[in-house]
Amino acid sequence: SYYDMYVISPTDYFMNGDTKDEDEDSAAFLYDTYWVKKCDVVIVNMNNPNSIGTAQEMMLAHEYHKPIIMTASREKWDDIHSWLKQEANRVYYYEDYEKEDWLYEDVVDYAAIYE
């Protein structure tokens, strides 16, 4: 799948916001919320279903009427809060794919609908 997309991954710039450095935490918050507001679609990896930052980013995306694509493990599905499940427009399960690349191709194909 080849589309004219620009992908932002907050983890490329900030680890997880759990630092002791308030300036870095503030910068990460501003960076993440800015891009959620500006983007066309939000793709969420729910490997850590208890992440407060992920939950808040999803709520912000929901409030800004941004489509949300979630990738999740069926094993962790029960650990994901029901509100987060409701906010996802589409969910892709890792176990449904023999290769991770195929999962990402489907996610990108679906995201391209919104570009």
C-alpha positions in Angstrom: 0.0 0.0 0.0 1.4 3.4 -1.0 -0.3 6.6 0.0 0.7 10.1 0.4 0.7 10.1 4.2 2.8 11.7 6.8 2.9 9.6 10.0 3.7 11.0 13.4 4.7 8.6 16.2 5.1 10.3 19.5 7.4 7.6 20.7 9.9 8.7 18.1 10.3 11.9 20.1 9.3 11.1 23.7 9.4 7.8 25.5 6.2 7.8 27.6 5.8 11.0 29.6 6.8 9.3 32.8 9.9 11.3 33.4 11.0 13.4 36.4 11.7 16.3 34.0 8.6 18.6 34.0 9.8 20.5 30.9 10.0 17.2 28.9 6.6 16.1 30.2 5.1 19.5 29.2 6.8 19.3 25.7 5.5 15.7 25.2 2.0 16.7 26.2 1.9 19.8 23.9 3.4 17.8 21.0 1.0 14.9 21.3 -2.1 17.0 21.8 -1.1 19.3 18.9 -0.8 16.4 16.5 -4.1 14.8 17.6 -5.9 18.0 16.9 -4.1 18.5 13.5 -4.2 14.9 12.1 -6.8 13.3 9.9 -6.8 9.9 11.7 -5.4 8.5 14.9 -4.0 5.0 15.0 -3.7 3.5 18.5 -1.6 0.5 19.6 -3.3 -0.9 22.7 -0.3 -3.0 23.8 -0.6 -1.1 27.1 -4.3 -0.8 27.8 -3.8 1.1 31.0 -1.9 4.0 29.5 -3.5 7.2 30.7 -1.8 9.2 27.9 -3.3 6.9 25.3 -6.7 7.2 26.8 -6.6 10.9 26.9 -5.3 11.1 23.3 -8.2 8.9 22.2 -10.7 11.1 24.1 -9.2 14.2 22.5 -9.4 12.6 19.1 -13.0 11.6 19.8 -13.9 15.1 20.8 -12.3 16.5 17.6 -14.3 13.9 15.5 -11.1 12.2 14.4 -11.4 8.6 13.2 -9.6 6.2 15.6 -8.1 2.9 14.4 -7.1 0.6 17.2 -4.7 -2.4 17.1 -5.1 -4.8 19.9 -4.3 -8.3 21.1 -7.4 -10.4 21.7 -5.6 -11.6 24.9 -5.7 -8.0 26.3 -9.1 -7.0 24.9 -10.8 -7.6 28.2 -8.3 -5.3 29.9 -9.2 -2.4 27.6 -11.7 0.0 29.2 -15.2 -0.1 27.6 -15.0 3.6 26.8 -11.8 3.2 24.7 -13.5 0.3 22.9 -16.4 2.6 22.1 -14.2 5.4 20.7 -12.5 3.1 18.2 -14.0 3.3 14.7 -12.2 0.2 13.7 -10.2 -2.5 15.5 -7.6 -4.8 14.1 -6.4 -7.8 16.1 -2.8 -9.0 15.9 -3.9 -12.6 16.0 -5.9 -12.3 12.8 -2.6 -11.8 10.8 0.1 -14.3 10.1 2.6 -11.4 9.6 2.6 -8.1 11.4 3.3 -6.3 8.0 -0.1 -7.5 6.8 -1.8 -6.0 9.8 -0.1 -2.7 9.1 -1.0 -2.8 5.4 -4.7 -3.2 6.4 -4.5 -0.4 8.9 -2.9 2.0 6.4 -5.4 1.0 3.7 -8.3 1.8 6.2 -6.6 5.1 7.3 -6.3 6.1 3.6 -10.1 6.4 3.4 -9.8 9.6 5.6 -7.0 11.3 3.7 
